[in-house]
Amino acid sequence: MHSGSQNKMVMLNLQQSFRINENRKTAEYKLGRMNHGAEALAEQLLPQ
C-alpha cells in the first residue's frame, strides 16, 4: 500500500500549520507590544 506516503503528507501539513501558528503568535505578540508602546507614548505626550 501507499499509506507511508500519505503519512508523510499529513506530517508535512502538520508541521506547516504549526509553523504558521507560531508565526501568527509571534506577530500577535509583536503587535501587542507595539500597541502597548504606543499607549505609553501617548500617555507621556498628552497632558494629564
Secondary structure, DSSP 8 states (H G I E B T S, - for coil): --HHHHHHHHHHHHHHHHHHHHHHHHHHHHHHHHHHHHHHHHHHHS--
